[in-house]
Amino acid sequence: MMAATAKFRDDIAGAIVTSGTSTAYTIASSQQFDTLPRLNGQMIAFTPHITNGAPVTLNVDALGAKPLRSGPNADLLPGTIIQGTPYVAVYNHVDGSFYLHGFYGNPYNIPLGAGLEFWGMSAPNSAFAFPYGQAISRATYSALFALVGTTYGGGDGSATFNLPDVRGRVVACPDNMGGTTANRLVAGNLAALRHSLGGAGGEDAHTLTLAELPAHTHNNTLSDPSHVHGSTHTGTAVAYQGPSSLGTNGSSALQIAANVTFGINAATTGITINNASQGGGGAHNVVQPTILANRILRII
């Protein structure tokens, strides 16, 4: 009896490490189940040697590979269970599947490739990284590489790929997420990239161009000191007295004759106009009210 209890203890302790591949785990239990009906309703704790692919199966004591699921007809997505982390599964002989025990009741379950705000100073464990554009291994993080590929950079072109660089940036969804364009990112230097995952743009300060200025007027001051014109003429003079034809008021005396040539000399006006000006032409701040937090990305 004590030996059987010890075997049961070992099978639920999480010390069993899987073998096989990322989509076909195999384990050998301490209790050595000989039939699937005997395995029905039993808990097996195991630690995966590699993060899972999809779909994934579990084969206990060579009794046959059975689907490993999170719920009825719900196969695990790639990267759902993490290398080196213990899990508990229960076998259901009715539908021939293993189910992770209480998996979706875990508040710490974060999908592979998901990111969230994190207020700590360093990543919580090796399953997460701060995404600052760094290159990471395609082999070590193969499940993540299968999801994102070289979207955020091809690394060295063969052995690595890049994580997104979110430093100093807020995150928005592509304008066509879901298949239709919302037309909410149509202005500025992000417009050409608004349909591209990983597209980055915007600015923290902006200098207005002439086209961006609103129509406006400026006050001005005008100074007119007045002026006079001299005149010249040639020919036989004839005296004439009468109303002025050269001005709007008064009278004039002018000597003029037939075939006479009469000229008025040019003169500068001395008029000056000064327009009032405002502004310095510098860039202005366009940063929204912001608080800074780290962001973590699940990578394994």
MARVOVEX-249768 format. One line per 3 residues: number of its first residue (from 1); their letters; for each residue z, x, y of C-alpha. Coordinates in Angstrom, 2 decimals, padded with zeros to 5 digits. Each point is the difference from the previous one (the first is absolute). Example, Ala and Ser with C-alpha at 12.3 -4.5 7.8 and 13.67 -1.06 7.14 Angstrom:
MARVOVEX-249768
1	as	007.80/012.30/-004.50  -000.66/001.37/003.44
***
This chain:
MARVOVEX-249768
1	mma	000.00/000.00/000.00  000.91/002.76/002.44  -003.23/001.81/-000.80
4	ata	-002.02/-003.14/000.74  001.86/-000.49/003.26  -000.73/003.59/000.99
7	kfr	-003.71/-000.50/-000.68  -000.03/-003.16/002.11  001.79/001.88/002.78
10	ddi	-002.58/002.77/-000.10  -002.90/-002.47/000.10  001.25/-001.63/003.21
13	aga	001.20/003.17/001.73  -003.41/000.94/001.44  -000.03/003.43/-001.63
16	ivt	-003.13/-000.72/-002.05  -003.00/001.67/001.64  -003.44/-001.45/-000.63
19	sgt	-002.99/001.80/-001.45  -003.66/-001.01/000.04  -002.03/-000.67/003.12
22	sta	000.54/-001.78/003.31  -001.48/-003.19/-001.48  001.37/000.27/-003.54
25	yti	003.66/001.01/-000.26  001.56/000.76/-003.38  003.70/000.39/-000.84
28	ass	002.17/000.47/-003.07  003.24/-001.99/000.04  003.32/001.08/-001.49
31	qqf	000.26/-003.29/-001.92  -003.42/000.53/-001.61  -001.31/-003.56/000.01
34	dtl	-002.17/-000.68/-003.04  -001.65/-003.29/001.02  -000.93/-001.73/003.25
37	prl	002.06/-003.12/-000.85  003.08/002.23/-000.28  -000.84/001.50/003.40
40	ngq	-000.17/-003.49/001.55  002.54/-000.45/002.83  001.16/003.62/-000.18
43	mia	000.40/002.19/003.08  -001.54/003.44/000.10  000.74/002.33/002.89
46	ftp	-002.47/002.79/000.65  -001.00/002.56/002.59  -003.77/000.35/000.54
49	hit	-001.38/003.52/-000.20  -002.79/-001.01/002.38  -000.47/-002.76/002.58
52	nga	-001.87/-002.91/-001.54  -003.65/-000.90/000.28  -001.27/-003.52/-000.62
55	pvt	000.15/-001.88/-002.20  002.78/001.77/-001.90  001.35/-000.51/-003.52
58	lnv	003.19/001.03/-001.81  000.08/000.93/-003.68  003.51/000.18/-001.54
61	dal	000.46/001.73/-003.37  -003.76/-000.13/-000.69  000.12/-003.81/-000.40
64	gak	-003.05/-000.45/002.23  -000.85/000.18/003.69  001.16/-003.09/001.89
67	plr	-000.54/-000.85/003.69  002.76/001.14/002.34  000.31/-002.63/002.71
70	sgp	002.12/-001.12/002.94  -000.31/-003.68/-000.91  -002.07/-002.36/-002.18
73	nad	-003.68/000.98/000.28  000.89/002.41/002.82  -001.16/003.48/-000.95
76	llp	001.49/002.90/001.93  -002.04/001.40/002.85  -000.70/003.74/000.08
79	gti	003.03/001.97/001.17  002.47/-002.82/-000.58  002.33/002.10/-002.12
82	iqg	000.71/003.51/001.12  000.08/003.21/-001.98  003.58/001.09/-000.71
85	tpy	001.61/-003.37/000.82  001.81/-001.96/-002.78  -001.13/-003.57/-000.75
88	vav	001.12/-002.70/-002.43  -002.47/-002.19/-001.91  000.55/-003.00/-002.29
91	ynh	-002.46/-000.89/-002.76  -001.16/-003.63/-000.36  -001.57/-000.53/-003.41
94	vdg	-001.31/-003.48/000.94  -002.67/001.36/002.33  000.13/003.58/-001.27
97	sfy	000.97/001.64/003.30  002.68/002.27/001.45  001.55/-001.15/003.29
100	lhg	001.75/002.25/002.48  003.56/-001.25/000.30  000.73/-001.57/003.41
103	fyg	-002.75/002.05/001.57  -000.92/-002.22/002.94  003.65/-000.64/000.76
106	npy	000.17/003.61/001.14  000.03/000.07/003.82  -001.18/003.60/-000.03
109	nip	-003.31/-000.77/-001.73  -002.78/001.30/002.27  -003.65/000.07/-001.14
112	lga	-001.77/003.32/-000.33  -001.76/000.78/003.26  002.25/-002.29/002.05
115	gle	001.75/001.24/003.13  002.96/-001.15/002.04  002.28/001.06/002.82
118	fwg	002.75/002.38/-001.06  002.88/001.01/002.23  001.17/002.99/-002.03
121	msa	-000.74/003.61/000.87  -001.79/000.88/-003.25  -001.85/-001.89/-002.75
124	pns	002.44/-001.77/-002.38  -001.44/001.59/-003.17  -003.11/001.60/-001.45
127	afa	-001.70/-003.38/-000.41  -000.43/-000.15/003.79  -001.45/002.20/002.71
130	fpy	-000.27/-000.06/003.78  -003.76/-000.49/000.57  -001.03/002.54/002.64
133	gqa	-003.49/000.82/-001.25  001.09/002.59/-002.53  -002.03/000.86/-003.11
136	isr	001.57/-000.77/-003.39  -001.10/000.57/-003.60  -002.60/-002.30/-001.53
139	aty	001.41/000.72/-003.46  003.70/-000.44/000.76  -000.63/-003.17/002.01
142	sal	-002.94/-001.27/-002.04  001.02/-003.68/000.17  000.13/000.09/003.80
145	fal	-003.26/001.94/000.14  -001.61/-002.75/-002.09  001.10/-002.50/002.66
148	vgt	-000.92/001.80/003.24  -002.43/002.76/-001.00  -001.05/002.14/002.96
151	tyg	000.30/-002.81/002.58  002.42/002.08/002.09  -001.51/003.39/-000.73
154	ggd	-001.40/001.90/-002.95  002.55/002.81/000.00  -001.57/003.16/-001.35
157	gsa	-002.87/-002.00/-001.48  001.05/000.30/-003.63  003.71/000.26/-000.80
160	tfn	001.67/-001.80/002.93  -000.39/-003.04/002.23  001.62/-000.97/003.29
163	lpd	002.59/-002.60/000.87  -000.53/-001.96/003.24  001.39/001.50/003.19
166	vrg	002.17/-002.62/001.72  001.85/002.34/002.38  000.32/-001.52/003.47
169	rvv	-002.03/-003.07/-000.98  000.61/-003.69/-000.49  -001.77/-001.60/-002.97
172	acp	-002.44/-002.91/000.20  -002.10/-001.61/-002.72  -003.81/000.44/-000.09
175	dnm	-001.62/-002.71/002.10  -001.95/-001.25/-003.02  002.86/000.00/-002.52
178	ggt	-000.58/-002.86/-002.42  -003.77/000.06/000.48  -000.50/-001.56/003.45
181	tan	000.23/001.58/003.43  002.76/-001.21/002.32  -001.48/001.74/003.09
184	rlv	003.40/001.13/001.26  -000.81/003.71/000.26  -003.28/-000.05/001.89
187	agn	000.89/002.13/003.03  000.75/003.66/000.54  -000.65/002.97/-002.24
190	laa	001.27/-001.86/-003.09  -002.80/-002.59/000.11  -002.45/002.10/-002.02
193	lrh	002.65/000.62/-002.70  001.58/-003.45/-000.15  -001.41/-000.74/-003.46
196	slg	000.91/003.39/-001.49  003.22/000.45/-001.98  001.70/003.01/001.56
199	gag	-001.93/-000.29/003.26  002.12/001.28/002.89  -000.35/-000.33/003.76
202	ged	001.67/-001.14/003.18  001.66/002.10/002.69  003.43/000.40/001.54
205	aht	-001.29/000.40/003.57  -003.19/-001.15/001.70  -001.87/000.87/003.21
208	ltl	-001.98/-002.92/001.41  -003.75/000.39/000.37  -001.92/-001.49/002.94
211	ael	-001.23/-002.84/-002.22  003.60/-000.89/-000.90  001.15/-000.38/003.61
214	pah	000.22/-003.58/001.33  -002.18/-000.96/002.97  001.94/000.69/003.20
217	thn	-000.28/000.85/003.71  001.59/002.62/002.24  001.27/-000.42/003.57
220	ntl	-001.66/002.27/002.56  000.29/001.01/003.66  -003.04/000.43/002.29
223	sdp	-000.06/002.08/003.20  -002.89/-000.47/002.53  000.36/002.15/003.17
226	shv	-003.28/-001.49/001.48  -002.95/002.13/001.20  -002.96/000.19/002.43
229	hgs	-003.72/000.74/-000.32  -002.01/002.04/002.50  -003.64/-000.90/000.81
232	tht	-003.23/001.70/001.12  -003.29/-001.31/001.43  -003.28/001.20/001.48
235	gta	-002.44/-001.76/002.37  -000.07/-001.46/003.51  003.28/-001.69/000.78
238	vay	000.15/-003.57/001.28  003.33/-001.36/001.19  001.31/-003.02/-001.82
241	qgp	003.25/-001.81/000.47  001.13/-002.70/-002.40  001.97/-000.93/-003.08
244	ssl	000.51/002.73/-002.49  -002.31/-000.02/-003.00  001.88/002.85/-001.59
247	gtn	003.41/-001.65/-000.37  001.73/-003.29/-000.26  001.75/-000.07/003.37
250	gss	-000.64/001.04/003.58  -003.19/001.07/001.74  -001.99/003.17/000.29
253	alq	-002.28/001.82/002.35  -003.01/001.53/-001.72  -003.07/001.75/001.32
256	iaa	-002.98/-000.57/-002.30  -003.79/000.01/000.31  -003.05/-000.75/-002.06
259	nvt	-000.79/002.49/-002.74  003.50/001.33/000.30  001.70/001.68/-003.01
262	fgi	003.67/-000.90/-000.38  002.42/001.49/-002.58  003.64/-000.48/-000.94
265	naa	001.82/003.06/-001.27  001.92/-000.13/-003.29  003.80/000.25/000.07
268	ttg	002.74/000.13/-002.65  002.37/-002.91/-000.22  003.23/001.78/-000.94
271	iti	001.00/-002.98/-002.19  002.42/000.86/-002.88  001.22/-002.19/-002.91
274	nna	003.05/000.85/-002.10  000.53/-001.89/-003.31  003.54/-000.35/-001.31
277	sqg	000.50/001.40/-003.55  002.58/-000.62/-002.72  000.79/001.54/-003.40
280	ggg	-000.02/003.46/-001.49  -002.56/-000.27/-002.81  002.43/001.08/-002.71
283	ahn	000.35/-001.37/-003.55  002.38/-002.89/-000.60  002.28/-000.66/-002.96
286	vvq	-001.22/-002.54/-002.59  002.69/000.52/-002.67  001.77/-003.15/-001.18
289	pti	003.82/-000.06/-000.20  000.60/002.05/-003.15  002.79/001.26/-002.26
292	lan	-000.74/002.81/-002.41  000.71/-000.09/-003.73  -001.28/001.95/-002.97
295	ril	-002.47/-001.62/-002.39  000.04/000.58/-003.74  -002.90/-000.44/-002.40
298	rii	000.44/-000.45/-003.74  -002.11/002.67/-001.66  001.08/-000.10/-003.66
***
